[in-house]
Amino acid sequence: MITTSRLVFLHLHKSGGTFVNECLLRFLPDARQIGYHLPRSMIPPEAAGLPILGFVRNPWSYYVSWYSFQRQQTNPNFLYRILSDDGRLDFAETLRNMLDLGAGSIRLELILRALPSGYSNQGLNLPASALAPIRDTRLGFYSYLYRYLYGGVGDSVRIGRMEQLRDELPALLTAAGQPPTEEMSEFIAAAAPRNTSQHDLYAHYYSDKLRELVAERDAEVIGNHDYRFN
């Protein structure tokens, strides 16, 4: 979470937030980081009422990016290890396990036991108490994070699409009363992406059945932001 005198930025996991965090902290003198991946409910009182900015991405793309990033780590996180049986399962099997966390999966209990009791300000930064409500929601993991982080979408929350971040971030900042400087605009237009993973086009990872399961479980994000499988 980044706060300034004019706005709050919430960092949704693997959705362009690392790039935006760096941009805001580098170019806005009053920007300060408050925790990591913290939800809207934890905005400090002095920032209450400010415009809230965030980004989202195509859920089909998110799952491929998350899986590929963790698979490429020397020490992947416990979420990946539990869902993939310590890397033995392929993308499709791992994703089915992930999508079933809100649909009665016994793996949810294993993950809740592995999660910390409080915020650690690193990595996933999701305490057990924050993930436990996914139980029986039948929400996709990404849609659950989206709902948890942003707390519902309203007039005070302006969410751009990561796929158009370089175009949408300046517009979001301007609408919040913080138009980017020339130097900031140059960074947004030309700086390299941050925290990326190597993978093929996301559509290549999905069977028809798996694509439809994401469409069902992540219908909230897909519908709110007009995403399509492409």
C-alpha positions, 0 to 999 in steps of 0.5 A, a space after each residue: 500500500 502506498 499513500 500520498 496526500 492525494 491518493 492511496 494505491 493498493 497492490 493486488 498480487 502480480 498485477 503490475 503493482 511492483 512497477 506502480 509502487 516503484 513509480 510512486 515512491 520514486 517520483 512523489 516526494 510525499 509517497 510512503 509505503 505502508 506494509 505490503 499487499 495490505 487491503 483497503 480495510 487497513 488504510 490508515 485513518 489519515 488517508 481515509 476518504 482519499 481516492 483509491 487506485 489499483 490494477 487488475 489483470 486477466 485472470 487466465 493470465 494471472 494464473 499462468 504468471 503465478 505458476 510460472 513465477 513460482 516454478 522458476 524460484 529456487 525456493 517457491 512459496 508454501 502455497 505453490 508447494 502445497 497446490 503442486 505437490 512440491 512441484 510434481 503436478 503440472 499447470 493444469 493440475 495445480 490450477 485445479 487445486 487452486 480454483 478448488 480452495 473455495 470449493 471444499 478442498 482439503 488443501 485449504 486446511 493445509 494452507 491455513 496451517 502454513 500461513 502466519 497469524 499476522 501480516 509479515 509485509 513480504 511475499 504473499 502477506 496473507 494471514 490465515 484469518 484473511 484467507 479462511 473466508 474463501 471457504 465455500 465461496 466457490 470463488 477463484 483464488 484471484 477473484 478472492 484476492 481482488 475482493 479481499 484487497 479492494 473491498 468492493 468496487 465503488 466510486 472511491 476505487 479506480 481500477 485500471 487494467 494491467 494490460 493497458 497500465 502505461 496508458 491508464 496509470 497517467 489517467 488514473 493519477 490525473 483523475 486523483 489530482 496527481 497528474 504525472 510530471 514529465 519525468 514520471 511520464 517518461 518512466 511510465 512509458 519506457 521503464 522495463 516491467 518489474 517482477 516478471 516471469 518467463 512463460 508462453 502465451 497464456 492461452 496455450 496452457 488451457 484446455 477448454 474445460 480448464 478455461 471454462 472453470 476459470 470463467 466460472 470461478 473468476 466471473 466477478 473479475 472477468 465481468 467487472 473488467 470485460 476480460 475475454 480469453 484470447 
